[in-house]
Amino acid sequence: MTQDRDDHGRAPGSPEGMSAQDVERRSDLARWISGVHAFPADRATLVERAQSQSAPQGVLSALRSLPDRTFTNVEDIAHELGIGGDQQRD
């Protein structure tokens, strides 16, 4: 019998504070915006990159909702979007 959740309710392999759904959302973002020399990048650059990769509308909407600032990595974007247990920053 395999265990679907650990003692903290996380799926195996999920970082602390992140549900399996959070991991999937962060991975989906990374899939459409990552690449060689992807960061640092501002919101407009991230949206352009995702559009050029034909990212799904949900990813584009999430990126468009970001504040107009420079992001250092996918984790920075995920944190801003409230992925990982923290609430979205004001």
Phi, psi and omega per residue, in radians:
M1 nan 2.240 -3.141
T2 -1.659 2.669 -3.135
Q3 -1.675 2.189 -3.124
D4 -1.459 -0.412 -3.086
R5 -2.431 2.617 3.052
D6 -1.525 -2.981 -3.098
D7 -1.144 -0.275 -3.127
H8 -1.816 0.127 3.111
G9 1.467 0.121 3.139
R10 -1.537 2.576 3.006
A11 -1.258 2.641 3.127
P12 -0.965 2.338 3.117
G13 1.522 -0.079 3.115
S14 -1.423 2.293 3.091
P15 -1.078 2.686 3.130
E16 -0.973 2.344 3.135
G17 1.504 0.009 -3.124
M18 -2.167 2.295 3.051
S19 -1.426 2.965 3.080
A20 -1.052 -0.636 3.103
Q21 -1.135 -0.713 3.088
D22 -1.061 -0.767 3.136
V23 -1.064 -0.745 3.140
E24 -1.125 -0.749 3.128
R25 -1.109 -0.765 3.137
R26 -1.144 -0.709 3.110
S27 -1.117 -0.676 3.127
D28 -1.123 -0.757 3.066
L29 -1.029 -0.860 -3.095
A30 -1.046 -0.648 -3.120
R31 -1.010 -0.608 -3.027
W32 -1.691 -0.245 -3.069
I33 -2.142 -0.181 -3.086
S34 -1.434 2.881 3.101
G35 2.787 -3.113 3.116
V36 -1.090 2.252 3.117
H37 1.014 0.644 -3.102
A38 -1.259 -0.481 -3.075
F39 -2.243 2.681 0.010
P40 -1.237 2.714 -3.136
A41 -2.644 2.529 3.078
D42 -1.601 3.033 -3.087
R43 -0.970 -0.824 -3.096
A44 -1.056 -0.723 3.133
T45 -1.138 -0.726 3.131
L46 -1.106 -0.755 3.125
V47 -1.128 -0.788 3.120
E48 -1.031 -0.771 -3.134
R49 -1.094 -0.784 -3.131
A50 -1.147 -0.704 3.101
Q51 -1.099 -0.717 -3.123
S52 -1.160 -0.376 3.113
Q53 -1.661 0.091 -3.106
S54 1.018 0.792 3.119
A55 -1.105 2.632 3.101
P56 -1.117 2.737 -3.094
Q57 -0.998 -0.622 3.134
G58 -1.080 -0.695 3.107
V59 -1.181 -0.794 3.138
L60 -1.070 -0.736 3.116
S61 -1.087 -0.759 3.121
A62 -1.070 -0.789 -3.138
L63 -1.141 -0.693 3.123
R64 -1.147 -0.434 -3.132
S65 -1.389 -0.158 -3.136
L66 -1.190 2.639 3.040
P67 -1.200 2.778 -3.122
D68 -1.430 1.519 3.100
R69 -2.643 3.068 3.125
T70 -1.595 2.358 3.125
F71 -1.898 2.497 -3.063
T72 -1.632 -0.418 -3.129
N73 -2.949 3.097 -3.124
V74 -1.120 -0.632 3.128
E75 -1.070 -0.683 3.095
D76 -1.058 -0.755 3.111
I77 -1.147 -0.812 -3.135
A78 -1.029 -0.751 3.126
H79 -1.070 -0.770 3.134
E80 -1.070 -0.603 -3.139
L81 -1.477 -0.033 3.127
G82 1.386 0.343 3.106
I83 -1.492 2.131 3.102
G84 2.064 0.304 3.054
G85 1.721 -0.453 3.095
D86 -1.430 2.666 3.070
Q87 -1.385 2.733 3.125
Q88 -1.057 2.412 -3.135
R89 -1.236 2.619 3.062
D90 -1.346 nan nan
